[in-house]
Amino acid sequence: MSLKERLAKLSKYAIVPAFLAMEVFAFIGFSFGGSFVLYGSLTLALVVLLIIFSIREINRDGLTNTLILLFPIVMFSLLICLGTYMRSHVYVGDYTLAEEIFVPIGLISVCLCGYLLGINKTFKLKTFLIVLYGSIAALVLVNLFANLINFGPFHTLLYKGYYMYYAGKRSSVPADKMAYTLEGFQIIESSITHYVLYPGLLLTSVFMLFKTSFKKEKKLFLIYALYTLIAVSALVLVPCLLGLLFVLLIGAIIGVIYLYNKVEVVRKPLRIAMYVVIILGVLLFLIMLINNQSVFSGISDVIANNSLLNRLFNTNGIVSKYNNMLTDVIGKNFLGYASMQVSSVVGVEAHMSGSFFFDTFMFSGVIGVVALSFYLIKGLFNFKKYFLNSDDEKRYKYLLLIFILTFYAFSFLFYDGEYGIYYSIYRPFYMSGPFLITLFIFAYIATKGVKPVQEESANEEITA
Amino acid sequence: MKKLQLKKYFTLLPLVFVTSCGFSLNYLVEGNKYNSPVFSENFYRHWDDELKNAKQGKDVTLVNTEEKQQYFTAFKDLIRLDPNVLMNNYSSADDYGEDYKMNSVNEMFNYGYQSKLFDGQVQCLGYYQLARVQTDSEGFSIRFDKEGNNLDYFAFQFKATTDNTVSCYKVDSDELAQGDREMFHNSVVNLHVSLYTKNDSNVIERNTFNMEVEFDSNRTNNGSYYVFLSFSLKEYELSRLVGLSFTFDYDDELINWNKTKGVDIDYSLMLYEVFLPYTTWQ
């Protein structure tokens, strides 16, 4: 049997790795203790399987697109791997390079999975999303029951200002800022910010209730209704301001998408508003950076002397954490933390800032920030081609977009990677399940956004 | 939606409330309670209802005289109860505390305000009210989530003290004391340490051990702040330990004298660490 015939025979079983992929991503969605070595190993094995079973589907255009997208991720992950944050915080004590090497292995494998599943004809996005949301729902349900068993409902309202004593010490945060979450095989006390992330992401499934007819697709409707119910229960029974913000955020994103689709007259203003917000965001960030590094003392003086600007750039609780991060990590050397990779400086005193974007300065330096930003921006722009060229159902395309926008919008302000109250946990966002899922989604849509290969040229390849 | 399906979903609702047990609520303490710079605001007087209403079992008065020593008031005497203390060559109660702390024996000792008594820290170390459980003669109880067996001996480190922030008179004098170093006086504390056990009918019994400790308040009779008190439990054949409590009464010279002067001073037992070595918990 020739190699081509063997590959043709194997491609008939392409559904097997597609099924396994769903299992792996369900595992990742469940965020099982952030065990990165496990995620990296599983996704690497999956990539190998997918290549074997889908090799005939690999085309030049899709692969080129994916490699362009992969390059910044390779840079980002290598900088993390070589950096001292992993060594000093995540793996303390005796570490081996083998553990850190799984960061680039894991991130690159997840991206390649996105590409390979994009070209796998047996892969069904509909089923994948049900499984993915199901795994997040399972995690949310476990966390919810853990909170009900330990604290009862509405503890954040009933026990405001109460503290827990553990091992003779009072907790660093009161009970209303604390919740129980699953971490590996145990239930631990975590910050409420960490708890809220998963029901918030799960709540994005509410979009499907607007796009699914109960009469025509009863089963699908009920599945997403159950996911929404679990998310709402988790947010209502453990109420907090962040949960409310999540609801508003998802409502705003769905509202904007709805308006953009249905009301033609608002499309242009919305597009303009989006560009204005982006430009404003970049401008604010640059001013913050210049002010923090005192590049131009004139600007720093103007900000310090104006009460509104001073509050905005210096003294408010959120920005002061970002300023501390930039000061600690960038210092005088603009390459910042990345320049410390080779010199093996161990131990960085900076704590995570609560924003995935600013934390990236600590993990991978300015170069890493640029690389990750390029990946995210390119990924978002790929959605346009995905909407135009892909044969996936429109509602699922929107669901992917909503999931990504919700995760990054929330994590920009509220990602908590040091969420253990009594345990020292360092879970940078690049080790979190939702981030890996968004990496997969970006790679997947980049692949699906490529125009389909002509049928005639495909037949010519087979007969040659 | 059909009625049957609606019913199915609404039957899930009671499940939510059935699971709402609130086990960790017992470990919550309001705000800065027991953490005030004001002495009288830090008295811990929590009593478990079952222990409070327990039936009286053994009531033993232990003596510590030249002829008979049933309890000891210094760490150096612990070797009489535990030969391992000599073998491990512990120079102080601090090292012993780190090795014998109860929270390394069972996770249940990590939870709650009383976890301060099981964390291995036998001294203040500058943490004042954060390091200790302070109580008055009303005392407090601790309920265990598991039952303890194979009880060997009981030990705890404490000090007893008056509120030295209150301006008061020196004993037998009209002169006001200037700081606690001028407040040395005799003090007798009658400790009532109760160990609660379950009998064959699962009824909780209180087994009380009474001891008298005489010392200079704010100082012990052997020159240090603390009393490391220990006594054997072997001969009492106790099993199924489910809780313990501390109460005390006292006769303090300084308080008595100042009462005649119209000045009321609070008195407190400050417990730092409790040990039940070699006890098995299940």
Interface residues (C-beta under 8 A of the other chain):
Chain A: F145 L148 I149 N150 F151 G152 P153 H155 Y159 G161 Y162 Y163 M164 Y165 Y166 A167 G168 K169 R170 A175 Y180 F214 L229 S233 L237
Chain B: M1 Y9 V16 F17 T19 S20 C21 G22 F23 S24 L25 Y27 L28 V29 E30 G31 N35 N103 N110 Y111 G112 Y113 Q114 S115 K116 L117 F118 D119 Q121 L130 A131
